[in-house]
Amino acid sequence: MSWSKTYSGAEPQRVNKWLAAEGVCSRREAEELIAKGQVRIDGERVEDPGRKILPGQKLEVGAAQATPKISAVINKPVGVVSAQPEGEQIPAARLLTKANLIGKAEALPTKTTSLPPLGRLDQDSRGLLLLSEDGVLAKAVIGPDSKLDKEYLVRVSGPINDRKLALLRHGLSLDGRTLKPAKVEQIEPQRLRFTLIEGRNRQIRRMCELVDLDVTDLYRIRIGPLKIGDLPEGRWRALTEAERAAMIRASK
């Protein structure tokens, strides 16, 4: 789809509202086009779905011409670190090879590509990890106003009882700060499901230590609407445009 027009209204108007009024697409579809980088004002990419267009500005809708930003979904194994390695540690970015890729990617990272983790996963944990050079996506996932929750399957040793579960859900503090309420349920004799809306350093392991439980396996399976699915351990795939748009919507 390709469309362009100069805005002639008397007052500034939200881009999604004007596109809907012009019959180009619905407001929701406009937000998805913005998330995909396909909306520009006077040649500048619109990144904020609440952006307003001013009288005399030209709005363009169409495929972005810039090099696509790389966002990689990884099933991180134990022993791999999310961010900067120390000593002999293996960084997650090293897994992003063509041989490890599942499916297709518009672009592959190079030695100079910077792909910070959007929510770390410690060296002893495994599962869903998202690396991205996309600033808009980063704000949606780890920004201070993000509403995305994260889901983990956690195997523990030690007795589990109702008192401990109640404390894990609401009643613990770390580093002098009360934790936000968590969803915690027992799904097997020694396995718990955690759903968190914050990501303090080694939070689940430290929470469990406070109630005399020892984490023996921690597996992240979901970040907001993004699920790990059947992605094999140690492999990666490209985040789709639809997934990116869904995560940005869900973060609000």
Protein Blocks (a to p, Z undefined) as FASTA:
>chain_A
ZZddddfbfbdcdfklmmmmnomacfklmmmmmmnopaceehiacfbfkbccdehiacdd
dddfbdcdddddddddehiafblcehjbccfklmmcfklpgcjdfbdcdfklccddehia
dfkbgcjddddfbfklmmmmmgmkbcbdcddddddeddddfklmmmmmnopaeehiacdd
dddddfbfkbccdddfbdcehklmmmmmmnopacfbdcdfbehjbcfkjadehiacdddf
klmmmmmmmmZZ
